[in-house]
Amino acid sequence: MNSLAKWLLCAGSIVIGVLSQPVQAQHLNASGSPCRDQVVTSDLARCLGNALAAADTSLSSTYERIKKALEKRGIAGDITNLVQSEQAWTQFRDSTCGAEYLLYGSGSGGPSARFACLEAQTRVRESDLLTAYSSILEKWGT
């Protein structure tokens, strides 16, 4: 067997090995995922959609509480910094979850993976905001 044939055989084996592995986005399987027990794709998508809506509502409430506390604090630039960080986080979240969606190509798991990622990232963002602004909320929050 010549070297080109050996190379093609080796490369083909690697490609087949990689493609035969199931792609599982980590957010779908994370311990904190609220929909880990769902097995039917439509049920999973519905569950994740509801979980994302709840996480988004909670994040929005926390964000507004922080904004009000910063307004009471009255230091120039506080709210601008918060808004800019939220915009940067939104870009990060969308890019990260878009990449996770693309792991599935055109498969039916892509939308659920994206919803799971968005939900998980939203919960993490709220936790991060609460950690970063805890002293402001304690002193100036309502």
Contacts in CASP RR format, 6 or more apart in sequence:
PFRMAT RR
TARGET T0000
AUTHOR 0000-0000-0000
METHOD contacts of the structure
MODEL  1
MNSLAKWLLCAGSIVIGVLSQPVQAQHLNASGSPCRDQVVTSDLARCLGN
ALAAADTSLSSTYERIKKALEKRGIAGDITNLVQSEQAWTQFRDSTCGAE
YLLYGSGSGGPSARFACLEAQTRVRESDLLTAYSSILEKWGT
1 9 0 8 1.000
23 103 0 8 1.000
23 104 0 8 1.000
25 100 0 8 1.000
25 103 0 8 1.000
25 104 0 8 1.000
25 110 0 8 1.000
25 113 0 8 1.000
25 116 0 8 1.000
25 117 0 8 1.000
27 33 0 8 1.000
27 100 0 8 1.000
27 113 0 8 1.000
27 116 0 8 1.000
27 117 0 8 1.000
27 119 0 8 1.000
27 120 0 8 1.000
28 35 0 8 1.000
28 36 0 8 1.000
28 44 0 8 1.000
28 112 0 8 1.000
28 113 0 8 1.000
28 116 0 8 1.000
29 36 0 8 1.000
30 36 0 8 1.000
30 116 0 8 1.000
30 120 0 8 1.000
32 120 0 8 1.000
33 116 0 8 1.000
33 119 0 8 1.000
33 120 0 8 1.000
34 47 0 8 1.000
34 48 0 8 1.000
34 51 0 8 1.000
34 119 0 8 1.000
35 44 0 8 1.000
35 47 0 8 1.000
35 48 0 8 1.000
35 51 0 8 1.000
35 116 0 8 1.000
38 44 0 8 1.000
38 47 0 8 1.000
41 108 0 8 1.000
41 109 0 8 1.000
41 112 0 8 1.000
44 112 0 8 1.000
45 111 0 8 1.000
45 112 0 8 1.000
45 115 0 8 1.000
48 112 0 8 1.000
48 115 0 8 1.000
48 116 0 8 1.000
48 119 0 8 1.000
49 115 0 8 1.000
49 119 0 8 1.000
51 115 0 8 1.000
51 119 0 8 1.000
52 115 0 8 1.000
52 118 0 8 1.000
52 119 0 8 1.000
52 122 0 8 1.000
55 119 0 8 1.000
55 122 0 8 1.000
55 123 0 8 1.000
55 126 0 8 1.000
56 122 0 8 1.000
58 126 0 8 1.000
59 122 0 8 1.000
59 123 0 8 1.000
59 125 0 8 1.000
59 126 0 8 1.000
59 129 0 8 1.000
62 126 0 8 1.000
62 129 0 8 1.000
62 130 0 8 1.000
63 82 0 8 1.000
63 86 0 8 1.000
63 129 0 8 1.000
65 137 0 8 1.000
65 141 0 8 1.000
65 142 0 8 1.000
66 82 0 8 1.000
66 129 0 8 1.000
66 133 0 8 1.000
66 136 0 8 1.000
66 137 0 8 1.000
67 79 0 8 1.000
67 82 0 8 1.000
68 141 0 8 1.000
68 142 0 8 1.000
69 133 0 8 1.000
69 136 0 8 1.000
69 137 0 8 1.000
69 139 0 8 1.000
69 140 0 8 1.000
69 141 0 8 1.000
69 142 0 8 1.000
70 78 0 8 1.000
70 79 0 8 1.000
70 82 0 8 1.000
70 133 0 8 1.000
70 136 0 8 1.000
70 140 0 8 1.000
71 79 0 8 1.000
72 140 0 8 1.000
72 141 0 8 1.000
73 136 0 8 1.000
73 139 0 8 1.000
73 140 0 8 1.000
89 125 0 8 1.000
93 118 0 8 1.000
93 121 0 8 1.000
93 122 0 8 1.000
93 125 0 8 1.000
96 117 0 8 1.000
96 121 0 8 1.000
97 114 0 8 1.000
97 117 0 8 1.000
97 118 0 8 1.000
97 121 0 8 1.000
98 114 0 8 1.000
98 117 0 8 1.000
100 110 0 8 1.000
100 113 0 8 1.000
100 114 0 8 1.000
100 117 0 8 1.000
101 110 0 8 1.000
101 111 0 8 1.000
101 113 0 8 1.000
101 114 0 8 1.000
101 117 0 8 1.000
103 110 0 8 1.000
103 113 0 8 1.000
104 110 0 8 1.000
104 113 0 8 1.000
130 137 0 8 1.000
END
